Amino acid sequence: MKKIMDQESERMKKKLVIGGIAAALLACSSGAFAAGAGPAWDYQQQGADWASLTDDEGHFPYKTCGDGQVQSPINIDPTQTVRRRTPSVRTIYRSVPLNVQNNGHTIQVNYAPGSMMKIGKKAYYLLQFHFHAGSENTVGVDGVDEHRAAAEVHFVHMNSKGKLGVLGVFIEKGRKNPALEAILKTHDLDEIGKHDIEAPIKIQSLLPGRNVNAYYNFPGSLTTPPCTEGVNWYVAKKPVHASEAQIQALRDLMWHDGYENYRSTQPRNDRVVREKGR
């Protein structure tokens, strides 16, 4: 009996820790991790000017966007990757009440605590996902055929030590996407602020599968100010699809300043990009 009670106590402690971490980052995700907490910024130069922006005191809060050494996004050159036998990315995303936020830079769906992705023994807890159009990461031979997808969805997670892990999934034009359709039908989504999603989201239609068996993995950063580094990136090889009308509707919602909401690709420097699967 004591053993059972101890096990239950440990489970409760773990739930509280996970819930606390998720709540903390979710509170930040619409600020520092999504729209920045310093001077106003936009995509007019696709991020090239962020490092030079100053706050009221003349400081450069986004300087890492310019002098960081492991910045995201990147072009993934398949001829330069290293193949590794690593575990699949397993997504365990629950059906929970959601709300959508139009923060002026992206359409972001905030997730309640309890969902995660696992890579072997590593667990990252899902906080939110958001969109970029076109895609931020690109794939192809450097300077020759770097392909930019129509859009990209970023699933933002945090582990128990406070480290961020992002799963990126490309969106290409094709059949209608049920999850994106539910998001786009959210009432008054063209207005800045948070909005409840009325219909359930079939989140799996934004994933290539519950298990992502083929992906690229590399160290990187947030792709928006303050461009914080130390982010573990997983980019799925297999895209999902959305109709041309859905992608255009998504673009219309996110192009508040008249420019596509993606940051230009950054130098890989000496980073190793690991590759799993085909």
C-alpha positions, 0 to 999 in steps of 0.5 A: 500500500505504501509503495502504491501511495508513493508512486501516486505521490510521484505522479502527482508531483510530476504533473504539478511540475509539468503543469507549472512549466507549461503554464509559465512558458505559455504565459511567455509564449505570446510575448517574448517567444512569439512577438518579442518583449522589446521594441516593435519589429516586423518582417519588412526586411525578413529579420535583417534589421532586428539586431539594430533595433533599440529600446527606450534606453538605447540598448539593443535587446535583439543583438543576438539576432545579429551576432548569434552563432546558431541562429534559425532558420537554416537551409538544410542541405541534404548533401551536408547532413550526417545520418544517425540512428536515432529514435523517432519523434513521438507526438502525444497531443491530447484533445483539449480546449484551445484558443487562437491568438492573432498577435500581429506577427503570426496565428498562434494556437495555445495548448493546455498542459498535458501534451508532449513529444518524446524522442527516446527518453527525452520529453518536451511538453507542448505549449503552443504552435504557430504558422509562417508563410512561406516556410522559414527552414528551407531544404536543398543544395546551398545556393542552388535549389533551396526549396521554400515550402508554402508554409510551416507550422512550429510546435513549441515545447519545453522540457523539465529543465527549461530547454526548448524543443521545436518540431517544424512541419512543412505545409505544401499545397494540396488537399484541404487540411481539417485542422487548419480549416477549424483554425481559420473558421475561428470568429474574428481571427482577423482581429488582434487578440485571443479567440476560443476555437469553437470546433475540435481540432484534428491536430494530426492533420498538421503532423506527418504521423503520430510518429515522425520517423524521418527528420532533421535535427540541429541546434538553433534559436527562436526565429523571432526576437530576441532570437534566443539560442539553445533551441533543439530543432526537429524538422520533419522531412514529410510535409502535410498539405493544405488547399491553396485557398487555406494557405492564402487565407492564412497569409492574409491573416498574418501579413499585417505589414504587407510582408511574408512572416518568415525570417531569412535563413541564417548561416549554419556555421559549423553546426552538424545537421543530423538526419534520420530516415528517408 
